[in-house]
Amino acid sequence: MHNCRDYSVRNDDYDAEVCLYCNTFLEVACTDPTCYFCVGRPLRPYPQDIHKIILQQLAANTHLGVGTNAWLKFLTTFED
């Protein structure tokens, strides 16, 4: 499995750390009803089509060929 911290980046749209690999927020949203960043925050930081592109870039960075068995195995290690 992976370590989310290895794939964490700051998402400025939601002012939170996110895991690019599993497309989850690594920080809990605050409870302030007037917070610009947390009000209306989605369950996942990126829409599925954008997340697929991110995964393709991660695969390229780890030298996995898109469409290969290694790529398919890579995709099965996460769930949307």
C-alpha positions in Angstrom: 0.0 0.0 0.0 1.0 3.6 -0.1 1.6 6.3 2.5 -0.6 9.3 1.9 2.1 11.7 3.1 4.2 10.5 0.2 1.5 11.9 -2.2 0.3 14.9 -0.1 0.1 18.4 -1.6 -1.6 21.6 -0.5 -4.8 22.3 -2.2 -5.3 26.1 -2.1 -8.9 25.9 -3.2 -9.8 24.2 0.1 -6.7 25.4 2.2 -6.0 21.7 3.1 -3.5 19.0 2.6 -4.8 16.3 0.2 -3.5 12.9 -1.0 -3.2 12.9 -4.8 -3.1 9.1 -4.8 -6.3 8.3 -3.0 -8.1 11.7 -3.7 -8.9 12.4 0.0 -8.5 15.3 2.3 -5.9 14.7 5.0 -7.4 17.4 7.2 -10.8 17.5 8.7 -13.0 20.5 7.6 -13.5 23.1 10.3 -17.0 23.6 11.8 -17.2 27.3 11.3 -20.3 27.9 9.1 -18.8 31.0 7.6 -15.4 29.5 6.6 -14.8 30.3 3.0 -12.7 27.1 2.5 -14.8 24.5 4.4 -18.4 25.5 3.6 -19.5 23.3 0.7 -16.3 21.4 0.6 -16.8 18.2 -1.5 -16.2 14.7 -0.2 -13.2 14.4 -2.6 -10.8 17.2 -3.6 -10.8 16.5 -7.3 -13.5 15.3 -9.7 -13.1 11.8 -11.0 -11.9 12.9 -14.5 -9.2 15.2 -13.0 -8.2 12.5 -10.5 -7.7 10.1 -13.4 -5.3 12.6 -15.0 -3.5 13.0 -11.7 -3.1 9.2 -11.5 -1.8 9.1 -15.0 0.9 11.6 -14.1 1.8 9.7 -10.9 2.1 6.5 -13.0 4.3 8.3 -15.5 6.5 9.6 -12.6 6.9 6.0 -11.4 7.5 4.7 -15.0 4.3 2.8 -15.4 3.0 2.7 -18.9 -0.7 3.7 -19.2 -2.6 0.7 -20.5 -0.1 -1.9 -19.3 -0.7 -4.5 -16.6 1.3 -2.4 -14.2 -1.0 0.5 -14.8 -4.1 -1.6 -14.3 -2.6 -3.0 -11.1 -1.8 0.6 -10.0 -5.4 1.6 -10.6 -6.8 -1.2 -8.5 -4.9 0.0 -5.4 -7.3 2.8 -4.8 -11.0 3.3 -4.7 -13.1 6.3 -5.7 
